[in-house]
Amino acid sequence: MPVRPTDEQTRFCKRRLVCRWSEPGEPLPLRKIQPLSPLQPCPVWKAPPPWLVTGPAGQSFDFCSHVRRLCLDIAARCEALRHLDVARLLFAVTQARNGCARGLQARVTPLRFAGGRLTRERRGVTYQVQRYFLGNHEFLYLVTFCLPRFLDQSFDDKLITLFHELYHVSPAFDGDLRRHKGRYAIHSHSQRDYDEHMSHLARAYLAGNPDPALLAFLRLDFAQLLARHGSVVGVVVPRPKVIPVERMKAEG
């Protein structure tokens, strides 16, 4: 027999089906990203160039706001990403645990199941992905960057990583991921071909002469942003969970 959640579990899960923030009362939480080693004075040769404008010196650098502005421009210019409704992408950060260059750089988490469905059934139990709201505005994807690691890549790698994550969003923009034919549905049959395609999209975007101010922050690493702004902050929210709910009643 399928194992079903108890009434107590169900009531508890229902309270967690929706995560909602609101402004100004309960805004999306901002957190400072911590350096992974003791701070050292930034040498003169590595000081952030003044022509790379990232905001007022001494004022916290809001990573997620800068990424959002860049993604709005990418979606407007890149034909392959015109389906993106950037307002429904929730940009967030997570703190890297070590200074290793390899590991998680970024990820996109869908807030719907395959085909954009809100629920799915497995072994007699209905499951739902937690829904994320800011006020009455619902997000369909959570796009998370691992800092400082992401910022310590080269400029090219940062931009390609960004395209890599955005391209995972379904062309239907229904909360599901883009699914390719065959066994390897997320990255297609060839990771190398997928990465090369992302590189091509990034180069095509740059060839269109976007506003350099939108890209300036990607040309600096974490230490340079920290030296200029004093702190780097970003939205930190829990990764959405898949929650068991009561079995939906049959229609009719």
Rosetta blueprint (number, residue, H / E / L):
1 M L
2 P L
3 V L
4 R L
5 P L
6 T L
7 D H
8 E H
9 Q H
10 T H
11 R H
12 F H
13 C H
14 K H
15 R H
16 R H
17 L L
18 V E
19 C E
20 R E
21 W E
22 S E
23 E L
24 P L
25 G L
26 E E
27 P L
28 L L
29 P L
30 L E
31 R E
32 K E
33 I L
34 Q L
35 P L
36 L L
37 S L
38 P L
39 L L
40 Q L
41 P L
42 C L
43 P L
44 V H
45 W H
46 K H
47 A L
48 P L
49 P L
50 P L
51 W L
52 L L
53 V L
54 T L
55 G L
56 P L
57 A L
58 G L
59 Q L
60 S L
61 F E
62 D E
63 F H
64 C H
65 S H
66 H H
67 V H
68 R H
69 R H
70 L H
71 C H
72 L H
73 D H
74 I H
75 A H
76 A H
77 R H
78 C L
79 E H
80 A H
81 L H
82 R L
83 H L
84 L L
85 D L
86 V H
87 A H
88 R H
89 L E
90 L E
91 F E
92 A E
93 V E
94 T E
95 Q E
96 A L
97 R L
98 N L
99 G L
100 C L
101 A L
102 R L
103 G L
104 L L
105 Q L
106 A E
107 R E
108 V E
109 T E
110 P E
111 L L
112 R L
113 F L
114 A H
115 G H
116 G H
117 R L
118 L L
119 T E
120 R E
121 E E
122 R E
123 R L
124 G L
125 V E
126 T E
127 Y E
128 Q E
129 V E
130 Q L
131 R E
132 Y E
133 F E
134 L E
135 G L
136 N L
137 H E
138 E E
139 F E
140 L L
141 Y E
142 L E
143 V E
144 T E
145 F E
146 C E
147 L E
148 P L
149 R L
150 F H
151 L H
152 D H
153 Q L
154 S L
155 F H
156 D H
157 D H
158 K H
159 L H
160 I H
161 T H
162 L H
163 F H
164 H H
165 E H
166 L H
167 Y H
168 H L
169 V E
170 S L
171 P L
172 A L
173 F L
174 D L
175 G L
176 D L
177 L E
178 R L
179 R L
180 H L
181 K L
182 G L
183 R L
184 Y L
185 A L
186 I L
187 H L
188 S L
189 H L
190 S L
191 Q H
192 R H
193 D H
194 Y H
195 D H
196 E H
197 H H
198 M H
199 S H
200 H H
201 L H
202 A H
203 R H
204 A H
205 Y H
206 L H
207 A H
208 G L
209 N L
210 P L
211 D L
212 P H
213 A H
214 L H
215 L H
216 A H
217 F H
218 L H
219 R H
220 L L
221 D L
222 F H
223 A H
224 Q H
225 L H
226 L H
227 A H
228 R H
229 H H
230 G L
231 S L
232 V E
233 V E
234 G E
235 V E
236 V L
237 V L
238 P L
239 R L
240 P L
241 K L
242 V E
243 I E
244 P E
245 V E
246 E L
247 R L
248 M L
249 K L
250 A L
251 E L
252 G L
